[in-house]
Amino acid sequence: MRKLAIYCCFLLLTLPFGHKTFAQDASNAQETPKSLDAAKTPAPPVHYYHLDIVTEELGANGKPVNSRAESTTVNTDPRGRGGASIRSSSRIPVATGPSEADGKPVNRQSQYENTGIDIDVQEVHEAGLQLALNLIADLSSLADSTDPNLHEPVFRHVRWQAPVLIPIGKPTVAFTSDVLDSKNSIRMVVTATLLQ
């Protein structure tokens, strides 16, 4: 009986301490999600950039003989929603059937070909003082034919795709390519300006 009394006294003395220990464990369990949220790095702020894109054809002397300019706005949304697409084209008719029969004009059959420029800007994010982006450019145009016997149009086509780094505020050559049917070349110059 004496042992039972000692055991009951011991239990009564440890009960308040056990309750405190359990309460501390419960409060630690509740604080864990808060501490995990605090440990997560906050999302970087979203910045907006104005892109000026100039596509130039350079002569054999390196000076521009033709150019076209496009502009758009992109942002650095980490969810991948900050890109842009530009589409600018003309439809050129190309004869696919005779225009004369027995010396008389007839309704000419033709199909249409697109010429112009398609630009896609994807995966925009900042890398220090530069803007990193995946740039896709697809250019098509009519070329001057050097063959006097060729009466059909000649189409020129260039496609570029690459991740590029654009220093902010500085015009940068993103792509360059030779023109296969002449001594000219084509280049794309991109300028990124911070808006916000």
C-alpha positions in Angstrom: 0.0 0.0 0.0 2.9 2.3 0.8 4.3 1.7 -2.7 0.9 2.6 -4.2 0.7 5.8 -2.2 4.3 6.8 -3.3 3.5 6.0 -7.0 0.2 8.1 -6.9 2.1 11.1 -5.3 4.8 10.8 -8.0 2.1 10.8 -10.7 0.3 13.8 -9.2 3.6 15.7 -9.1 4.6 14.9 -12.8 1.2 15.5 -14.3 1.6 19.3 -14.5 5.0 19.0 -16.0 3.8 16.5 -18.6 1.0 18.9 -19.6 3.5 21.7 -20.1 5.7 19.5 -22.2 2.7 18.4 -24.4 1.6 22.1 -24.7 5.1 23.1 -25.8 5.2 20.3 -28.4 1.7 21.4 -29.7 2.8 25.0 -30.0 6.0 24.0 -31.8 3.9 22.0 -34.2 1.8 25.0 -34.9 4.8 27.3 -35.4 6.5 25.0 -38.0 4.3 26.0 -41.0 4.9 29.7 -40.1 8.6 29.1 -40.0 8.5 27.2 -43.3 6.7 30.2 -44.9 9.3 32.5 -43.4 12.1 30.3 -44.9 10.6 30.5 -48.4 12.2 33.2 -50.5 9.7 35.8 -51.6 9.0 36.0 -55.4 11.1 38.6 -57.2 9.2 41.7 -58.3 7.8 41.7 -61.8 9.4 44.3 -64.0 8.2 45.5 -67.4 10.5 46.2 -70.4 9.9 47.9 -73.7 11.7 46.0 -76.5 12.7 47.7 -79.8 13.6 45.2 -82.4 15.2 46.4 -85.7 15.8 44.0 -88.5 18.4 45.3 -91.0 19.7 44.2 -94.3 23.3 45.4 -94.7 25.0 45.9 -98.0 28.4 44.6 -99.0 29.9 47.8 -97.4 28.2 47.0 -94.1 25.8 49.9 -94.2 22.0 49.4 -93.9 20.1 49.2 -97.2 16.8 48.2 -95.8 15.3 47.9 -92.3 12.1 47.4 -90.5 11.3 48.0 -86.8 8.9 46.4 -84.4 8.3 47.1 -80.7 6.5 45.3 -77.8 6.4 45.1 -74.1 7.4 42.1 -72.0 7.7 41.4 -68.3 9.6 39.1 -65.9 6.6 37.2 -64.5 8.2 34.0 -63.2 5.0 32.0 -64.2 6.0 32.4 -67.9 3.3 34.9 -68.8 5.7 37.8 -69.7 6.5 36.9 -73.3 5.2 38.5 -76.6 4.5 37.6 -80.2 4.7 39.8 -83.2 3.3 38.9 -86.6 3.7 41.1 -89.7 3.3 39.8 -93.2 2.0 40.3 -96.8 0.5 37.7 -99.0 2.1 37.5 -102.4 0.3 35.8 -105.3 2.4 33.3 -107.2 1.1 32.0 -110.6 0.6 28.3 -110.7 -1.1 28.1 -114.2 -0.9 29.8 -117.6 -1.8 33.5 -118.0 -2.4 33.1 -121.8 -3.9 30.4 -124.0 -3.5 30.6 -127.8 -2.2 34.2 -127.3 -5.3 35.3 -125.4 -5.3 36.2 -121.7 -7.1 33.8 -119.4 -7.9 33.7 -115.7 -4.6 33.1 -114.1 -4.4 30.5 -111.4 -2.2 31.4 -108.4 -1.5 30.5 -104.8 -0.5 33.0 -102.1 2.8 32.9 -100.2 3.4 34.8 -96.9 6.3 37.2 -96.7 7.2 39.1 -93.5 8.4 38.6 -90.0 7.3 36.5 -87.0 8.9 37.2 -83.7 8.3 35.3 -80.4 9.8 36.4 -77.1 9.6 33.8 -74.3 11.1 32.9 -70.8 11.9 36.6 -69.9 13.9 37.1 -66.7 16.6 39.4 -65.3 20.2 38.3 -65.0 22.0 41.0 -63.2 22.0 44.1 -65.4 20.9 42.2 -68.4 17.6 40.8 -69.7 17.6 37.1 -70.6 15.1 35.8 -73.0 14.4 33.1 -75.6 14.1 34.9 -78.9 12.6 33.2 -82.1 12.6 35.1 -85.4 11.3 33.9 -88.7 11.9 36.2 -91.7 10.8 35.7 -95.3 11.0 38.0 -98.2 11.1 38.3 -102.0 14.6 38.2 -103.4 15.9 39.8 -106.5 16.3 37.2 -109.2 19.7 37.3 -111.0 18.5 34.9 -113.7 16.8 36.8 -116.6 15.1 33.5 -117.7 13.4 33.0 -114.4 10.0 34.6 -114.3 8.8 33.2 -111.0 9.5 35.0 -107.7 12.4 33.8 -105.5 11.7 33.7 -101.7 14.3 34.2 -99.1 13.8 32.7 -95.7 15.8 33.0 -92.4 14.9 31.5 -89.0 16.8 32.1 -85.8 16.1 30.7 -82.3 18.4 31.1 -79.3 18.5 32.3 -75.7 20.0 35.8 -75.7 21.3 38.3 -73.1 20.4 41.9 -73.8 22.2 44.6 -71.7 19.5 46.9 -70.4 19.4 50.2 -72.4 22.0 49.2 -74.9 21.3 48.2 -78.6 22.6 44.6 -79.0 22.9 42.5 -82.1 21.0 39.3 -81.3 21.3 37.5 -84.6 23.2 37.9 -87.9 23.2 35.9 -91.1 24.6 36.1 -94.6 22.2 36.5 -97.5 22.8 33.4 -99.7 22.0 35.1 -103.1 24.1 38.2 -102.6 27.0 39.7 -100.6 24.5 41.3 -98.2 23.8 40.2 -94.7 20.8 40.4 -92.3 21.0 41.2 -88.6 18.5 41.8 -85.7 19.2 44.5 -83.1 17.3 44.4 -79.8 17.1 47.2 -77.2 15.5 46.6 -73.8 14.3 49.6 -71.8 13.1 49.3 -68.2 9.5 50.6 -67.8 8.8 49.6 -64.2 
